[in-house]
Amino acid sequence: MKGRRRFDERAREIPYERAYKNTYMYWYNKVKKCRDLDLPPYKMDKIETAFTTFSKESVKRKKAIGRDRDRASKYETWLLVQRDAIDDLLGKLKI
């Protein structure tokens, strides 16, 4: 547990880590609210699939950053676009 705590403390200082956490929580909160709405299964499937896809792609992109500042900047931009993606999906599903 101490290792995780140390990582979290260091990650707070890294801009792309903060952006990742904020965007992940943005998605998570939207998905959680949808789960609480008792939506039809086909709508929840689309939302859950989009969340899983976002999560996997985000981790993949974050791992690829390394020490490349240009990649970090592109990753942060991609994360901002992903906030719009969940909002657009919910809008199309009329939620």
C-alpha positions as CSV (number, residue, x, y, z in Angstrom):
1,M,0.0,0.0,0.0
2,K,2.9,2.4,0.7
3,G,4.2,2.0,-2.8
4,R,0.8,3.0,-4.3
5,R,0.6,6.0,-2.0
6,R,4.1,7.1,-3.0
7,F,3.1,6.7,-6.7
8,D,-0.1,8.7,-6.2
9,E,1.9,11.5,-4.5
10,R,4.4,11.7,-7.4
11,A,1.6,11.4,-10.0
12,R,-0.1,14.5,-8.6
13,E,2.9,16.5,-9.9
14,I,2.8,15.1,-13.4
15,P,0.3,17.0,-15.6
16,Y,-0.7,14.1,-17.8
17,E,-1.3,11.9,-14.8
18,R,-3.6,14.5,-13.3
19,A,-5.4,14.9,-16.7
20,Y,-5.8,11.1,-16.9
21,K,-7.3,10.9,-13.4
22,N,-9.6,13.8,-14.0
23,T,-10.8,12.4,-17.3
24,Y,-11.2,8.9,-16.0
25,M,-13.3,10.1,-13.1
26,Y,-15.4,12.2,-15.5
27,W,-16.2,9.1,-17.5
28,Y,-16.7,7.0,-14.4
29,N,-19.2,9.4,-12.9
30,K,-21.2,9.6,-16.2
31,V,-21.3,5.8,-16.4
32,K,-22.2,5.4,-12.8
33,K,-25.1,7.8,-13.2
34,C,-26.3,5.8,-16.2
35,R,-26.1,2.6,-14.2
36,D,-28.3,4.2,-11.5
37,L,-30.9,5.2,-14.2
38,D,-31.9,1.6,-15.0
39,L,-31.4,2.1,-18.7
40,P,-32.4,-0.4,-21.4
41,P,-29.6,-3.1,-21.8
42,Y,-28.7,-2.0,-25.4
43,K,-28.0,1.6,-24.2
44,M,-25.9,0.4,-21.2
45,D,-24.0,-2.0,-23.4
46,K,-23.0,0.9,-25.7
47,I,-22.0,3.0,-22.7
48,E,-20.0,0.2,-20.9
49,T,-18.3,-0.7,-24.2
50,A,-17.3,2.9,-24.8
51,F,-15.9,3.2,-21.2
52,T,-13.9,0.0,-21.5
53,T,-12.5,1.1,-24.9
54,F,-11.6,4.5,-23.5
55,S,-9.9,2.9,-20.4
56,K,-7.8,0.5,-22.4
57,E,-6.8,3.1,-25.0
58,S,-5.9,5.6,-22.4
59,V,-3.7,3.2,-20.5
60,K,-2.0,2.2,-23.8
61,R,-1.3,5.8,-24.7
62,K,-0.1,6.7,-21.2
63,K,2.4,3.9,-21.2
64,A,3.7,5.1,-24.6
65,I,4.6,8.5,-23.3
66,G,7.9,7.6,-21.5
67,R,9.9,10.9,-21.4
68,D,8.5,12.3,-24.6
69,R,7.0,15.7,-23.8
70,D,5.4,15.9,-27.2
71,R,3.5,12.6,-26.6
72,A,2.5,13.8,-23.2
73,S,1.0,17.0,-24.7
74,K,-0.8,15.0,-27.4
75,Y,-2.1,12.6,-24.8
76,E,-3.5,15.5,-22.7
77,T,-5.3,16.8,-25.8
78,W,-6.7,13.4,-26.6
79,L,-8.0,13.2,-23.0
80,L,-9.9,16.5,-23.5
81,V,-11.5,15.1,-26.7
82,Q,-12.6,12.0,-24.8
83,R,-14.7,14.1,-22.4
84,D,-16.6,15.3,-25.4
85,A,-16.9,11.7,-26.7
86,I,-18.8,10.5,-23.7
87,D,-21.0,13.6,-23.7
88,D,-21.7,13.0,-27.4
89,L,-22.5,9.3,-26.9
90,L,-25.0,10.2,-24.1
91,G,-26.5,12.8,-26.3
92,K,-27.0,10.4,-29.1
93,L,-28.6,7.9,-26.8
94,K,-30.8,10.7,-25.4
95,I,-29.7,10.3,-21.8
